[in-house]
């Protein structure tokens, strides 16, 4: 063997050893990440992920099993089959503006599976107004009703060729209550047989679950003091995530305290005028009382804050 051939074999051997060493380091790092993942989730107070078959069942929901993804932004939408339901404080524990309980009916509509994310907002607007800039998959917040309806939606609808809008208040509550069922929270826990699950749990909803604000229908736990990634918790039976907690969600309606006394039965759209727009669902900074599906609140349409976000709907017809 020549001296040149000998040097080549030595270099080849060294290169192989380096590559093998790098592979071992990568495998060691990956093993460490996987081993520490459950501890990280436990520290953040998030329930363990569901098994694969459970996730697939949760996503393949609704009587027609129809979903679609917007090609412009990647937003995912779920078909919500219309119907009639008893809107308002069906548990008899809410404010006066949640009464009287009254029958309303809605047509079919598509609703965003998740709250609109920072990444989706940035694709359309080119900027990110959020306070908690933790990643593209976190809900966009710090947006006003005017920001959404006068800036974001016109651009989105021009680029997509569709007619997305904010949900009406009656659509929002119908979806949060899994098709108008008698449930207290937007993740559908009240539909389960075990009575202990009919309680807001910080492991399942991002809200202020501290002892000071505990109710007989809530449990205490970690208070994160910030938003969480959309889809971090289990959806309701329609496949909608974070309908309680994380961020408040703007609705299209003007707010009126006594509107339920005079609301039309079919597809009500709120009062003709007002000074505040409806927000629903509560946020990471709110008590279990305020994340109830029937709870109503409002804000000025030009108001923005780091607890305020939204999700969209698309009419079927």
Long-range contacts (C-beta under 8 A, 24 or more apart in sequence): 44-222, 44-224, 45-202, 45-203, 45-221, 45-222, 45-224, 46-203, 46-228, 46-232, 46-233, 47-203, 47-204, 47-233, 47-234, 50-234, 58-234, 58-235, 58-239, 59-235, 59-239, 60-239, 61-235, 61-237, 61-238, 61-239, 62-238, 62-239, 67-113, 67-239, 68-110, 70-160, 70-162, 70-164, 71-160, 72-123, 72-124, 72-156, 72-159, 72-160, 73-120, 73-123, 73-124, 73-156, 73-160, 74-119, 74-120, 74-123, 75-112, 75-114, 75-116, 75-120, 75-312, 76-112, 76-113, 76-114, 77-110, 77-111, 77-112, 77-113, 77-312, 77-314, 78-110, 78-111, 78-112, 78-113, 78-238, 78-239, 78-240, 79-108, 79-109, 79-110, 79-316, 80-108, 80-109, 80-110, 80-111, 80-171, 80-174, 80-175, 80-179, 80-238, 81-108, 81-179, 82-106, 82-107, 82-108, 82-109, 83-174, 83-179, 83-180, 84-180, 85-174, 85-177, 85-179, 85-180, 85-181, 86-180, 86-182, 87-170, 87-173, 87-174, 87-180, 87-260, 87-263, 88-260, 88-294, 89-294, 90-182, 90-294, 91-182, 91-184, 91-294, 94-292, 94-294, 94-295, 95-295, 95-296, 96-257, 97-257, 97-258, 97-259, 97-260, 97-296, 98-260, 98-294, 98-295, 98-296, 99-260, 100-260, 100-261, 101-260, 102-260, 102-263, 103-265, 104-170, 104-174, 104-263, 104-264, 104-265, 104-266, 104-268, 105-265, 105-266, 105-267, 106-168, 106-170, 106-171, 106-174, 106-267, 107-267, 107-315, 107-316, 107-317, 108-316, 108-317, 109-167, 109-171, 109-313, 109-314, 109-315, 109-316, 110-313, 110-314, 110-315, 110-316, 111-167, 111-171, 111-175, 111-238, 111-240, 111-311, 111-312, 111-313, 112-240, 112-311, 112-312, 112-313, 113-231, 113-235, 113-239, 113-240, 113-241, 114-139, 114-230, 114-231, 114-241, 114-242, 114-311, 115-139, 115-140, 115-230, 115-241, 115-242, 115-246, 115-247, 115-249, 115-309, 115-310, 115-311, 116-140, 116-309, 116-310, 116-311, 116-312, 117-230, 121-152, 124-152, 124-155, 124-156, 124-159, 125-151, 125-152, 125-155, 129-304, 130-306, 131-306, 132-226, 132-227, 132-306, 134-226, 134-227, 134-229, 135-229, 137-229, 137-230, 137-231, 138-227, 138-228, 138-229, 138-230, 139-227, 139-230, 139-242, 139-246, 139-247, 139-309, 140-309, 140-310, 141-227, 141-247, 141-305, 141-306, 141-307, 141-308, 141-309, 142-304, 142-305, 142-306, 142-308, 143-304, 143-308, 143-309, 143-310, 144-301, 144-302, 144-303, 144-304, 144-308, 145-250, 145-277, 145-299, 145-301, 145-302, 145-303, 146-301, 146-302, 147-304, 148-250, 148-310, 149-252, 153-312, 162-314, 163-314, 163-315, 164-312, 164-313, 164-314, 165-252, 165-312, 165-313, 165-314, 165-315, 166-250, 166-251, 166-252, 166-310, 166-312, 166-313, 167-249, 167-251, 167-252, 167-311, 167-312, 167-313, 168-251, 168-252, 168-253, 168-267, 168-268, 168-269, 168-270, 169-251, 169-252, 169-253, 169-268, 169-270, 169-278, 169-280, 169-296, 170-263, 170-267, 170-268, 171-313, 172-249, 172-251, 172-280, 172-281, 173-280, 173-293, 173-294, 175-238, 175-240, 175-243, 176-236, 176-240, 176-243, 176-244, 176-280, 176-281, 176-293, 177-293, 178-236, 178-237, 178-238, 179-237, 179-238, 183-236, 183-293, 184-217, 184-292, 184-293, 184-294, 185-243, 185-244, 185-291, 185-292, 185-293, 186-236, 186-240, 186-242, 186-243, 186-244, 186-245, 186-281, 186-291, 186-293, 187-233, 187-234, 187-235, 187-236, 187-243, 187-244, 188-235, 188-236, 188-237, 191-237, 200-244, 200-288, 200-291, 204-233, 204-234, 205-233, 205-244, 205-245, 205-291, 206-232, 206-233, 206-242, 206-245, 206-246, 206-283, 206-284, 207-244, 207-245, 207-282, 207-283, 207-284, 207-285, 207-286, 207-287, 207-288, 207-290, 207-291, 208-284, 208-285, 208-286, 208-287, 209-288, 213-287, 213-288, 213-289, 214-288, 215-287, 215-288, 215-289, 217-288, 218-288, 224-284, 225-284, 225-285, 226-284, 227-284, 228-284, 242-281, 243-281, 243-293, 244-281, 244-282, 244-291, 244-292, 244-293, 245-281, 245-282, 245-283, 245-284, 245-286, 245-291, 246-281, 246-283, 246-284, 246-309, 247-281, 247-283, 247-284, 247-307, 247-308, 247-309, 247-310, 248-279, 248-280, 248-281, 248-282, 248-283, 248-297, 248-307, 248-308, 248-309, 249-279, 249-280, 249-281, 249-309, 249-310, 249-311, 250-277, 250-278, 250-279, 250-308, 250-309, 250-310, 251-277, 251-278, 251-279, 251-280, 252-277, 252-278, 253-277, 253-278, 254-278, 255-296, 255-298, 275-300, 276-300, 276-301, 277-301, 279-308, 283-307, 283-308
